[in-house]
Amino acid sequence: MIRSLACLFMAAALVAQVPAGLKLGDACPPFSLPGTDGKPHGPESSTPLLVVFLSTECPYVMATQARINDYAKRFAGKVAVIGINCNDVDSHAKEGMADMQAQAKGQGFTFAYLKDAPQAVSRAFGAVCTPDFFLFDGARKLVYRGRMDDSWRDAAKVTVRDLETATEALLAGRPVPAEQIPSRGCSIKWK
């Protein structure tokens, strides 16, 4: 009996650590976070918005960050893009602002890159990995949460561009594809 109760409490504790996550149609959580440019940023734009959770060390992010930046350039003026790094710097020192600034500069990021040190915003989104993509319409309702494309490892092998397809549908006033394959990546480093 005691053993069963201990297992139950452990399972409940693990469930409590997993963010619930936004569902399609949910509103974008309000936030204001410090950026690598030294300014606070949030979801103020009236255009559609892509929020992507990033990392300075994750191999999945390293393999896709140029594509994410290309997306930001391609849809500039039509879709606002915000990157958020929420990984715990106490356990992963290279996830701090200085390394984020070096990453943004080295990659020539054309979008705001923010630090969610308290992790409250990331928990409100229900982010689970890096990269993790959340596309909102102009009314800030979630319309897409899935992978960027079908080849995180090698841009030359991409044949399906899920995020771009969803974005193009949104901008054209068409329904965003209902099939949304979850993003693959490194787990968020929670406190």
C-alpha positions, 0 to 999 in steps of 0.5 A: 500500500505504501509503495503504491502511494509512493508511486502515485505521488511520484507520478503526480509530481512528474505530471505537475512538471509537464506543461499543459500546452496551448491547443489550437484556437487558444490565445497567445499568452501575454508576455514581455521578455528581455531580448538580446538587443537589450530591449523588452519584447512581446506579442504586440504586432497586429500581423500573424506571429510565430513564436519559436523556442530555441537553444544555444546548444541543442543540435536540432536548433543548430541544424534548423536555425538558418532555416528559421532565420530564412523563414523570418526574412521570407515573411518579414512584414507579414509574420512577426517572429519571436525566438524564446530561450527558456533553458535553465542557466544554472544547469546549462550555463551556455544558455545565458544571455551572452551566448544567446547574443553571440548566437543571434549575431553569428546567425544574423537573426532578423527577429527578436530573441528573448530570454525567459529566465523564470520560465513562466512564459514557456510554461504558459505556452506548454513548450516541450522542446527546442525548437518548438513552433507556435503560429498565431493568426492576427487575432493571436489565436493559435493556428499551428503547432508542429514541426518546421519541415520533414528533415530537421537534420539536413536542409537539402533533404527537405521535401515537406515544409509544414510551417511554410505551408501553414503560414501561406494558408493563413496569409491567403485566408485558407484553412491551415492544414489540420494535420500537424506533426509535432516538432522534434528536438531537445527537451526544455531544461526546466528548473 
